[in-house]
Amino acid sequence: YLSTSDVVRETGVTLRQLYYWESLGMFEPKYEKFGLRMYRRYRMKDVELIKNIVKYLKEGFNLQTAARKAKDES
């Protein structure tokens, strides 16, 4: 599992984008509790999905279409 900062660094998306896309249900990270805090942890398949979404966005697709195409690939 990767941390939020690892995913941001690996994919090039902003933290705000990552949280927004999560709120839309594009992927669902695992939550781990350490002390009083909860941390998001992402699977490698989530990272690959995000990279594919970014790829389709760069090709000119809107977010909804990019997400659908990326999910169809996985």
MARGUZA-979476 format. One record per residue (C-alpha): residue in one letter; x, y, z. Coordinates in steps of 0.05 Angstrom, whole numbers, padded with zeros to 5 digits, always signed. Each point is the difference from the previous one (the first is absolute). Example, Ala and Ser with C-alpha at 12.3 -4.5 7.8 and 13.67 -1.06 7.14 Angstrom:
% MARGUZA-979476
a+00246-00090+00156
s+00027+00069-00013
//
This chain:
% MARGUZA-979476
y+00000+00000+00000
l+00023+00071-00016
s-00012+00063+00040
t-00036+00061-00027
s+00066+00037-00010
d+00029-00059-00038
v-00061-00001-00046
v+00004+00075-00013
r+00074-00006-00016
e-00009-00063-00043
t-00059+00025-00042
g+00009+00075-00004
v-00070+00016+00025
t-00011+00050+00055
l-00024-00020+00068
r-00065+00038-00013
q-00011-00040-00065
l+00014-00065+00036
y-00051+00014+00055
y-00051+00026-00050
w+00006-00061-00044
e-00007-00044+00061
s-00063+00038+00020
l-00029-00016-00069
g+00011-00074+00013
m+00054-00011-00052
f+00040-00042+00050
e-00003-00016+00074
p+00063+00002+00041
k+00010-00042+00062
y-00001+00038+00066
e+00049-00016+00055
k-00002+00027+00070
f+00065+00021+00034
g-00012+00029+00069
l-00056+00050-00007
r+00009+00012-00075
m-00026-00036-00061
y+00044-00006-00062
r-00019-00018-00071
r+00038-00057-00033
y-00004-00013-00075
r+00010-00065-00037
m+00044-00003-00061
k-00062-00013-00043
d-00028+00067+00025
v+00065+00034-00020
e-00004-00031-00070
l-00072+00022-00006
i+00019+00071+00018
k+00057+00000-00049
n-00048-00023-00055
i-00050+00053+00018
v+00054+00053-00005
k+00022-00029-00068
y-00071+00006-00027
l-00009+00070+00028
k+00064+00021-00037
e-00030-00029-00064
g-00058+00047+00008
f-00055-00043+00031
n-00043+00029+00056
l+00007-00030+00069
q-00061-00045-00004
t+00022-00030-00067
a+00072-00006+00022
a-00020-00038+00063
r-00046-00046-00038
k+00054-00016-00052
a+00052-00011+00054
k-00047-00048+00039
d-00015-00038-00064
e+00075-00012-00008
s+00008-00030+00069
//
